[in-house]
Amino acid sequence: MPAPPPTAMEIARLHAGELAEPHALLGAHPGVVDRLAGITIRAWHPDATRAECVLPNGSAVDMPMQARGLFGIFLPGETLPFRYRLRLHFHGGGTWEHDDPYRFLPTLGDVDVHLFNEGTHRRLWEKFGAHHREVDGVPGVAFAVWAPNARRVSVVGPFNNWDGRVYPMRRLGASGVWELFVPELGPGTLYKYELLTREGTPRLKTDPFAQMMEQAPATASIVVPEGRYTWGDDGWLKARAARDPVHEPMSIYEVHLGSWARVPEDGCRPLSYREIAPKLAEHVKKLGFTHVEFLPVGEHPFYGSWGYQVTGFFAPTSRYGTPDEFRYLVDTLHQAGIGVILDWVPAHFPKDDYALRRFDGTALYEHEDPRLGEHPDWGTLIFNYGRLEVRNYLLANALFWLDEFHIDGLRVDAVASMLYLDYSRSPGQWLRNRYGGRENLDAIDFLRAVNHAVRTEHPGCMTIAEESTAWPGVTKPVGEGGLGFTFKWNMGWMHDTLKYFSVDPVYRSYHQDQLTFAMMYEYSERFIMPLSHDEVVHLKGSLLQKMPGDPWQKFANLRLLLAYQFTRPGKKLLFMGTELAPGGEWNHDQSLDWHLLGDPMRQSFYRFMEALGALYRDNALFWRRDADWTGFKWIDVGDRQNSVVSYIRCDGPAHAVIVLNLTPVPRERYRIGVPGTHAYRLALSSDDARFGGSGYGQRDRLEVQAVPFHGHEHSVELTLPPLGALVLLPEDAPPAAPTTDDAEPALAVRTEGEAGQEAGGPAHG
């Protein structure tokens, strides 16, 4: 029996691709025809010439055409729910039999939509995007997307020939959310959304919640399998929940995945997530690092952005493998006792038109006004933190990485650009807040919300601010008026220290404040001291290149710099490759220069890095009281003439004495006051011959004399080596774990000459 005819308006809107409520017309609906109760079923495909309804018993009945591409039938006596399939016929004899997407109820609940609209849904990624699931016994993919200003949204892909007329989605009331369950799709399906703007212009967009994406220049989203990875890091997670990172050792190895190591016999491609996992874990563990920090891994089309221009906020880049293979990388590091920090970029997004920019034809994720919505430095767009759904999108994204990938911490990029409305803007190029100030109040509230959510949802995890201004209370608790970060990068220390070490030692006596000034504000925040990727690019030179003097002095200065970094307060961060002491700066298009470890001087430097890492990790006095002023005391900060500084690190009665000679001139019979009353042993000398130093005047044991000095009742007399750091521990202090002193470094990666011996073995790119 023919179905009741739709209205002319419904047919016109369907053909025009403007039907926002397709389920009201299509699919199965109860009704009465000629006093007979039953159900009306309508099917739609703009290119179909004939349609049949396949009944539960396998028989098929013709569906009369009601308009071009629209077919309908009335089945008297039937009731809902009613399982049927559609068989569509096309010119040329082709047929397509499938379950009807329009016979299913919404896969998104009212509570989920409500929480999203009020900005409080903490597991948004489980509801939005594309999810392979079974509905009413039928496998398929549930799609959901937010596009409040679109006139129509369709899901498109190879399954419907990328035709936006075929699968228009259902708008869920006034929420701005669109939903559709498409049966018989599965993992690996490519898809996008076609949106019709208010002006009637179609826009083809990737899914903001896509968990995998194609590689540029292709831009489709990809449905991923869910819940298949079996984690092996339960012990790590349980221990992490009870930890307090502020009072634990933290030395971070910063990594750009695409250039850590490459495979020369395979087009010099980067290692995959799975290939790099065991090599990276072994390497960082040997050097004593406690954490790895990855530059952003969210999908990004422009490789040269290093990941900081994100188009797929929920998608680990497919350059190196699948999401489960990224899980394998994190899992491997955790099982090796290494924490994982991820660079996270909520400050801006690129203008690639297939992604978030003007997503539904309006400034949805960004601000309409360029004085608020465009970033002048990077040519990117700024998120509208005042919009609840946008805040929820980003907050859920932060929790997504911690939950789905077991990430231990987020380093939040470019926080300063978020805090200030006038960041990098001239007068007239920015708008004041409602109180007339320059603070971005919406961004401040957003950052506090993220930090609170991370702490409550994932105890033991951390957030780290890359923030370069004097904004107060970055690491102060939210309840006390702070932003609530766990740590802040100490950019001032980094810039001052590198500037000091670049000065010829002859002139360092005039610049000693650059080295010591950071202690004036050390306890205003909880700091991480970075020597990051930003300092070895854009013609800044490598760390070794920055050091003055001949080659021997350059290496001595670099060892001295690192000894200073690892023995002063604050957590530590080094960019990958520092352990190789490269002569040139980092190139993201090449592998690290692993072949340098064939050079005896680099082998010696590598041994120094091992010893320094072990000294730091194994002695709590270097990290337990980083954020407590009782953990550091100057011995002498005023010897400018000799460019020598000395200080004490302590943890209760346990302490270490550190002396830095910042010139190439040895100092004989140099006396310093010490708190100890017996003897000290030499725990580390950066000038040790094993590390490529001179070994000048090295003594492994030093007697304490009852000679008052520097405010102490006792003192020791030292021979200070040239450009050397001495670390002294009381003789009765337990020794640090042994290191490989004389052997060549046991490399976690292969050098260039060995690369061909093992698939995936990295070498100089």
DAZIUR-V392939 format. One line per field, one symbol per residue. ss: DSSP state (H for helix, E for strand, L for the rest). phi: phi as a letter, one per 30 degrees, with the letter a starting at -180 (. if undefined). psi: psi as a letter, one per 30 degrees, with the letter a starting at -180 (. if undefined). Layout:
BEGIN
ss = ???
phi = ???
psi = ???
END
This chain:
BEGIN
ss = LELLLLLHHHHHHHHHLLLLEHHHHLEEEEEEELLEEEEEEEEELLLEEEEEEELLLLLEEEEEEEELLEEEEEEELLLLLLLLEEEEEELLLLEEEEELHHHLLLLLLHHHHHHHHLLLLLLHHHLLEEEEEEELLEEEEEEEEELLLLLEEEEELHHHLLLLLLLELEELLLLLEEEEEEELLLLLLEEEEEEELLLLLEEEELLLLLLLELLLLLLLEELLLLLLLLLLLHHHHHHHHLLLHHHLLLEEEEELHHHLLEEHHHLLEELLHHHHHHHHHHHHHHLLLLEEEELLLEELLLHHHLLLLLLEEEEELLLLLLHHHHHHHHHHHHHLLLEEEEEELLLLELLLLLLLLLLLLLLLLELLLHHHHEELLLLEELELLLLHHHHHHHHHHHHHHHHHLLLLEEEELLHHHHHELLLLLLLLLLLLLLLLLLELHHHHHHHHHHHHHHHHHLLLLEEEELLLLLLLLLLLLHHHLLLLLLEEELHHHHHHHHHHHLLLHHHHHHLHHHHHHHHHLHHHLLEEEEELHHHHLLLLLLHHHHLLLLHHHHHHHHHHHHHHHHHLLLEEEEELLHHHLLLLLLLLLLLLLHHHHHLHHHHHHHHHHHHHHHHHHHLHHHLLLLLLHHHEEEEEEEELLLLEEEEEEEELLEEEEEEEELLLLLEEEEEEEELLLLEEEEEEELLLHHHLLLLLLLLLEEELELLLELLELEEEEEEELLLEEEEEEELLLLLLLLLLLLLLLLLLLLLHHHHHHLLLLLELL
phi = .ddeddddddddddddibddbdddccicbdabbhicdabcbbbbadcdcabbccdedjdbbdcedcaeicbabccdidbcdbdbbcbccbejjdbbcaddecccdeccdddddddddcibdcbdddccjbbdacbhicdabccbbcadcddabbcblddbhhcdddbdccdchcdiccbaccdicaejddabccccdedicdbcbddececabddeddbddbdcdbicdcdbcedddddddcdbddcbdbbccdbcedbdabcddbihddddedddeddddddddddidcbccceeceebdceddijdcdcbdcbeedeckdedddedddeddddcicdbcbdbbcdabdceddcdehecjbdddcdddddccbcddcicccddddceddededdddddeddddbhdcaccddhdedddcdcehbdejcbcdddciccdddddddddddddddddddbejdbbbcdbcccedidcdeedcjddjddbbdcddeddddddddddeeecdddbddddcdeddbecdbcccccbcddcbbhididedddddjdeddeddddddedddedccdjdcbbdejedchddcddbddbdedddddddeddddddddddddddeddcbdddbdcecbdddbbdcbccddechbbbabcbbiddabcbbcccbdcdcdhccbdbddcccccddabdceddcjddidhdbdbbddcdcdahicdbabcccdddhbccccbeedddddddbddcddedddbcdedcdddbeiddadd
psi = kklkklleeeeeeeefhgjfifffelakklakkhgkkakkkklkkfgkflkkjjlfgflkkkjkkfljfkkkkkjkfllkkjkllkjkklkfgkljklkjfggklkfkleeeeeeefgggjfheffelbkkklkkhgkkakkkkljifgkfkkkklaffghhjffeiklkkibgfgkkkkkjlglakfkkllkkkklefgkkkkklkfgkgkllkkflgllkklkkgfkjlggeeeeeeefgljfeglkjjkjkkjefgekljeghghllkleeefeeeeeeeeeefgkflkkklkfkkkejeffgffikfifgjkkgegaleeeeeeeeeeeefggklkkkkkigflllgkffbfkhegflieflkejffffkjfefhakkkjffkeeeeeeeeeeeeeeeefggkflkjjkheefefkfgkgklkfglkllfggagkjeeeeeeeeeeeeeeeeeikfllkkkjkgagkkhegkkefggafglelkkieeeeeeeeeeffkkfegfffgffeefefffgegfljlkjkiaeffhlhgflleeefklaleeeeeeeeeeeeeeeffllklkkkkkfeffhlfllkjfglllifffffkeeeeeeeeeeeeeeeeeefjffffehegkfffkkkejggieefhkkklkklibfklkkkkkjglgjkjkhkkkklflfcllljekkfgkffggafgkgkkfkkkkkhjkkhglflllkljklkhlkkjkkkfgkkllklljefllkjkfllleffeffkkfkllk.
END
